[in-house]
């Protein structure tokens, strides 16, 4: 392996800075806890402090930054646990929203902790306690202290569903930082990009072509996950109440997008008097803000977190709870995917909606989900529909609501496209992890 003195120098500088700033970072964590952005009891885990004992034997660490990445790796973890019951799996994320949802989806044998912040003290404390044999990072978690400390501890490093956005690629390609990126990527023994374009970007940052393999996009496979919680006991009753109504959903809506959705819904109400719009905001507190604003202008709105009843007079139903999106997709014939309706946003995963049999609509700002949308549209143009603005969104929704045959064609196209694209992806990823990690564990190479 050729020397990379420049990368080593940059990392030592980064390490010194993060070490110096550790007291401020720890103080920020306490402030975030005060603002309810960190778990009220388990926030010390972010400092590398464990909350449960470590079992004996080999331990494999999976890490995903937030809910989206965590959801796509859950099927892989389940399969790995089934195939390797003698190996302990540790799962970490950084956000409380991911924690609340994923803890109900993971096998009971999986240990779930919050990931340490990227300071030398927190990362080293975490590694020295848990002593993972391998670390499986999901998508784009390239933190220098995490990568280099894990490598120094002899941990096998892998990156699955590897993604490098054009913005991140440009940042890592800067003359000085590029050397750090190259050094970090040299520590990985397996990289599974989610597309050919992503693979090229990693290779341009000097990732070895010998560690890059292809398995498919795991985010295409999240539709199979169903999160049944105590809050879902009234789903059958909910389904009965919407059976005779025209229904559409706006999911993962960001601040500002609700204005687009509400304007379109008001226009549709003139043509479909019994119409119901289900809004699922990206963050629950946005749902409460929307509800408050609508009530002030006399709109009949129901808020799920309050347990509001859905009546024939309800025009908008806001799902400001966590972990229920996939169940609502199964009740809704049409889904407009948020994060795509305004500039500056990067889209959201539409596989769950498609797998549930929704007619899928997105705005123009789909960001790194463009490869998924393009793949689906190549299979069938009806599988995903792009809309250019309020007027076009209203026209397409009106068309779908007016013609059951057209609506059915869009729903079937979306479901079939996702089923086709997701076939074999989980098996491919698990086979590669079995080859590069679990086989070595069973061979006693620890």
KEMIZA-559976 format. One record per residue (C-alpha): residue in three letters; x, y, z. Coordinates in steps of 0.05 Angstrom, whole numbers, padded with zeros to 5 digits, always signed. Layout:
<atoms>
ALAXYZ
...
</atoms>
This chain:
<atoms>
UNK+00000+00000+00000
UNK+00030+00067-00021
UNK+00044+00119+00032
UNK-00005+00176+00042
UNK+00032+00225+00087
UNK-00014+00282+00067
UNK-00076+00244+00089
UNK-00042+00223+00154
UNK-00024+00295+00169
UNK-00094+00320+00156
UNK-00123+00266+00200
UNK-00076+00283+00257
UNK-00099+00355+00251
UNK-00173+00333+00251
UNK-00160+00289+00311
UNK-00126+00345+00349
UNK-00183+00393+00334
UNK-00239+00344+00354
UNK-00200+00326+00417
UNK-00194+00399+00436
UNK-00267+00412+00422
UNK-00291+00351+00461
UNK-00315+00392+00522
UNK-00356+00437+00476
UNK-00384+00377+00438
UNK-00404+00344+00504
UNK-00437+00409+00525
UNK-00475+00411+00460
UNK-00501+00341+00472
UNK-00529+00363+00539
UNK-00561+00423+00505
UNK-00592+00377+00453
UNK-00619+00333+00509
UNK-00650+00396+00540
UNK-00684+00411+00473
UNK-00709+00338+00468
UNK-00663+00324+00408
UNK-00626+00269+00445
UNK-00655+00211+00485
UNK-00670+00237+00556
UNK-00640+00176+00591
UNK-00594+00143+00540
UNK-00558+00204+00513
UNK-00492+00185+00550
UNK-00486+00129+00498
UNK-00467+00184+00449
UNK-00404+00193+00492
UNK-00387+00120+00485
UNK-00417+00100+00552
UNK-00453+00033+00546
UNK-00521+00020+00578
UNK-00521-00057+00575
UNK-00468-00111+00586
UNK-00429-00138+00527
UNK-00442-00212+00515
UNK-00382-00258+00506
UNK-00360-00280+00437
UNK-00356-00246+00370
UNK-00395-00182+00359
UNK-00411-00148+00292
UNK-00429-00075+00293
UNK-00479-00045+00243
UNK-00484+00031+00241
UNK-00534+00075+00205
UNK-00540+00150+00218
UNK-00616+00157+00218
UNK-00683+00125+00204
UNK-00679+00118+00128
UNK-00611+00083+00130
UNK-00631+00042+00190
UNK-00694+00017+00156
UNK-00656-00008+00095
UNK-00607-00049+00137
UNK-00659-00082+00182
UNK-00674-00139+00132
UNK-00599-00152+00125
UNK-00591-00155+00201
UNK-00649-00203+00206
UNK-00620-00249+00154
UNK-00550-00246+00186
UNK-00579-00263+00254
UNK-00617-00323+00225
UNK-00555-00349+00191
UNK-00507-00335+00249
UNK-00544-00343+00315
UNK-00478-00351+00353
UNK-00454-00282+00333
UNK-00478-00220+00372
UNK-00503-00162+00329
UNK-00498-00091+00355
UNK-00539-00037+00319
UNK-00527+00038+00327
UNK-00560+00100+00300
UNK-00555+00174+00320
UNK-00627+00199+00321
UNK-00683+00188+00370
UNK-00733+00181+00313
UNK-00694+00121+00287
UNK-00689+00092+00357
UNK-00765+00096+00369
UNK-00781+00060+00303
UNK-00724+00010+00295
UNK-00726-00017+00366
UNK-00792-00051+00348
UNK-00766-00080+00283
UNK-00700-00110+00303
UNK-00695-00182+00327
UNK-00696-00186+00403
UNK-00625-00213+00404
UNK-00597-00150+00372
UNK-00566-00099+00420
UNK-00587-00028+00403
UNK-00545+00032+00425
UNK-00536+00104+00403
UNK-00473+00116+00363
UNK-00415+00155+00393
UNK-00400+00225+00369
UNK-00337+00230+00327
UNK-00288+00251+00381
UNK-00228+00208+00398
UNK-00251+00198+00470
UNK-00322+00176+00453
UNK-00302+00131+00395
UNK-00246+00097+00433
UNK-00289+00086+00494
UNK-00342+00054+00450
UNK-00292+00009+00414
UNK-00255-00013+00476
UNK-00319-00034+00510
UNK-00355-00068+00453
UNK-00293-00096+00417
UNK-00329-00108+00350
UNK-00298-00157+00302
UNK-00326-00118+00242
UNK-00362-00053+00230
UNK-00415-00049+00175
UNK-00429+00024+00158
UNK-00491+00041+00118
UNK-00492+00091+00061
UNK-00446+00151+00076
UNK-00420+00150+00147
UNK-00347+00168+00134
UNK-00324+00199+00200
UNK-00248+00202+00207
UNK-00242+00185+00281
UNK-00291+00128+00273
UNK-00256+00099+00212
UNK-00185+00106+00235
UNK-00197+00085+00307
UNK-00235+00023+00285
UNK-00180+00005+00236
UNK-00127+00015+00291
UNK-00167-00033+00336
UNK-00164-00086+00281
UNK-00238-00079+00262
UNK-00257-00102+00192
UNK-00290-00042+00157
UNK-00345-00049+00106
UNK-00392+00001+00073
UNK-00458-00024+00046
UNK-00509+00013+00003
UNK-00451+00061-00005
UNK-00473+00130-00029
UNK-00433+00192-00047
UNK-00477+00250-00067
UNK-00449+00299-00118
UNK-00443+00352-00063
UNK-00404+00304-00018
UNK-00361+00282-00076
UNK-00343+00354-00093
UNK-00326+00368-00020
UNK-00283+00306-00013
UNK-00249+00321-00080
UNK-00219+00386-00056
UNK-00142+00383-00062
UNK-00126+00376+00012
UNK-00187+00337+00036
UNK-00180+00288-00022
UNK-00119+00257+00012
UNK-00159+00245+00075
UNK-00215+00212+00036
UNK-00166+00167+00000
UNK-00134+00146+00065
UNK-00201+00131+00097
UNK-00226+00090+00038
UNK-00161+00049+00040
UNK-00183+00021+00107
UNK-00245-00014+00078
UNK-00243-00086+00056
UNK-00313-00084+00024
UNK-00353-00028-00009
UNK-00421-00041-00039
UNK-00444+00020-00079
UNK-00518+00027-00093
UNK-00506+00045-00166
UNK-00452+00048-00220
UNK-00447+00124-00213
UNK-00433+00116-00139
UNK-00380+00064-00153
UNK-00345+00112-00201
UNK-00345+00168-00149
UNK-00313+00122-00097
UNK-00260+00100-00147
UNK-00245+00172-00166
UNK-00232+00183-00092
UNK-00182+00125-00098
UNK-00221+00069-00066
UNK-00190+00004-00090
UNK-00229-00028-00147
UNK-00214-00095-00114
UNK-00259-00080-00053
UNK-00318-00054-00094
UNK-00374-00104-00108
UNK-00446-00096-00131
UNK-00508-00121-00096
UNK-00564-00072-00113
UNK-00599-00017-00074
UNK-00624-00038-00005
UNK-00673+00020-00002
UNK-00714-00017-00055
UNK-00726-00072-00003
UNK-00755-00033+00056
UNK-00826-00044+00033
UNK-00827-00112+00065
UNK-00820-00082+00135
UNK-00884-00074+00174
UNK-00882-00040+00242
UNK-00942-00062+00283
UNK-00948-00022+00347
UNK-01001-00009+00399
UNK-01020+00055+00363
UNK-01044+00015+00303
UNK-01100-00023+00336
UNK-01153+00022+00303
UNK-01129+00011+00231
UNK-01188-00032+00212
UNK-01236+00021+00238
UNK-01197+00074+00201
UNK-01201+00034+00136
UNK-01277+00028+00143
UNK-01284+00103+00152
UNK-01246+00120+00088
UNK-01275+00063+00045
UNK-01325+00108+00009
UNK-01281+00170+00004
UNK-01231+00196-00046
UNK-01164+00191-00009
UNK-01093+00213-00024
UNK-01032+00220+00019
UNK-00974+00268+00023
UNK-00917+00233+00060
UNK-00851+00256+00090
UNK-00871+00329+00081
UNK-00819+00382+00099
UNK-00831+00453+00123
UNK-00860+00494+00066
UNK-00885+00435+00026
UNK-00950+00435+00066
UNK-00969+00500+00030
UNK-00965+00464-00037
UNK-01005+00405-00011
UNK-01059+00448+00021
UNK-01068+00491-00041
UNK-01077+00429-00084
UNK-01125+00398-00034
UNK-01169+00460-00032
UNK-01174+00458-00108
UNK-01191+00383-00108
UNK-01246+00395-00056
UNK-01285+00434-00109
UNK-01287+00371-00153
UNK-01288+00317-00100
UNK-01331+00339-00041
UNK-01316+00276-00001
UNK-01241+00279-00010
UNK-01192+00265+00048
UNK-01119+00284+00049
UNK-01072+00246+00096
UNK-01010+00286+00113
UNK-00950+00251+00144
UNK-00898+00304+00161
UNK-00824+00287+00162
UNK-00821+00311+00234
UNK-00880+00304+00282
UNK-00876+00375+00309
UNK-00890+00401+00238
UNK-00956+00364+00240
UNK-00977+00401+00302
UNK-00959+00467+00270
UNK-01000+00450+00208
UNK-01059+00429+00251
UNK-01057+00493+00291
UNK-01055+00536+00229
UNK-01113+00499+00195
UNK-01157+00502+00256
UNK-01148+00578+00259
UNK-01178+00584+00189
UNK-01235+00536+00202
UNK-01209+00473+00166
UNK-01234+00408+00196
UNK-01169+00373+00214
UNK-01155+00311+00257
UNK-01088+00300+00292
UNK-01068+00227+00303
UNK-01024+00241+00364
UNK-01085+00270+00400
UNK-01128+00210+00383
UNK-01176+00255+00343
UNK-01233+00217+00311
UNK-01238+00213+00236
UNK-01308+00234+00215
UNK-01342+00247+00149
UNK-01329+00321+00160
UNK-01254+00312+00168
UNK-01218+00342+00109
UNK-01146+00331+00130
UNK-01118+00276+00175
UNK-01047+00289+00201
UNK-01005+00229+00222
UNK-00956+00262+00270
UNK-00932+00197+00299
UNK-00871+00153+00286
UNK-00868+00084+00255
UNK-00936+00081+00222
UNK-00922+00106+00152
UNK-00920+00038+00119
UNK-00987+00019+00148
UNK-01019+00082+00121
UNK-00989+00068+00053
UNK-01028+00004+00054
UNK-01092+00043+00065
UNK-01079+00097+00013
UNK-01085+00089-00063
UNK-01042+00151-00080
UNK-00979+00176-00047
UNK-00943+00241-00062
UNK-00872+00234-00035
UNK-00847+00295+00002
UNK-00777+00323+00003
UNK-00785+00334-00072
UNK-00834+00392-00081
UNK-00788+00451-00065
UNK-00717+00469-00087
UNK-00662+00451-00038
UNK-00693+00385-00017
UNK-00666+00317-00036
UNK-00726+00271-00039
UNK-00745+00210+00002
UNK-00749+00136-00008
UNK-00810+00118-00050
UNK-00800+00042-00047
UNK-00846+00034+00013
UNK-00904+00068-00022
UNK-00893+00029-00086
UNK-00887-00037-00050
UNK-00953-00023-00014
UNK-00988-00013-00081
UNK-00994+00063-00082
UNK-00994+00104-00145
UNK-00930+00143-00133
UNK-00921+00217-00149
UNK-00859+00260-00136
UNK-00837+00331-00148
UNK-00776+00349-00189
UNK-00726+00353-00131
UNK-00713+00279-00118
UNK-00638+00285-00107
UNK-00601+00219-00095
UNK-00665+00180-00107
UNK-00662+00196-00181
UNK-00628+00130-00196
UNK-00687+00093-00163
UNK-00739+00134-00201
UNK-00703+00125-00267
UNK-00697+00050-00257
UNK-00771+00044-00241
UNK-00792+00087-00301
UNK-00748+00046-00348
UNK-00789-00015-00327
UNK-00855+00022-00333
UNK-00867+00097-00342
UNK-00930+00092-00300
UNK-00892+00067-00239
UNK-00871+00138-00218
UNK-00902+00204-00241
UNK-00862+00269-00238
UNK-00901+00334-00227
UNK-00874+00402-00243
UNK-00916+00445-00195
UNK-00983+00456-00161
UNK-01025+00458-00224
UNK-00996+00394-00253
UNK-01002+00358-00186
UNK-01075+00378-00181
UNK-01089+00354-00253
UNK-01056+00286-00243
UNK-01090+00274-00176
UNK-01157+00293-00206
UNK-01145+00245-00264
UNK-01127+00187-00218
UNK-01186+00199-00171
UNK-01235+00204-00230
UNK-01214+00140-00266
UNK-01206+00075-00226
UNK-01175+00039-00286
UNK-01120+00090-00294
UNK-01108+00090-00219
UNK-01103+00014-00218
UNK-01053+00015-00275
UNK-01008+00064-00238
UNK-01013+00024-00173
UNK-00996-00042-00207
UNK-00938-00012-00246
UNK-00907+00016-00182
UNK-00913-00049-00144
UNK-00887-00092-00200
UNK-00827-00045-00213
UNK-00805-00047-00140
UNK-00814-00123-00136
UNK-00771-00131-00198
UNK-00716-00084-00176
UNK-00712-00111-00105
UNK-00708-00185-00123
UNK-00644-00215-00096
UNK-00614-00152-00066
UNK-00617-00174+00007
UNK-00589-00243-00011
UNK-00532-00210-00050
UNK-00513-00165+00008
UNK-00517-00221+00059
UNK-00476-00268+00016
UNK-00420-00217+00011
UNK-00422-00202+00085
UNK-00420-00276+00099
UNK-00359-00283+00055
UNK-00321-00223+00081
UNK-00341-00224+00155
UNK-00381-00282+00183
UNK-00341-00337+00149
UNK-00278-00310+00182
UNK-00313-00308+00250
UNK-00333-00381+00244
UNK-00264-00399+00221
UNK-00238-00373+00288
UNK-00200-00315+00258
UNK-00212-00270+00318
</atoms>
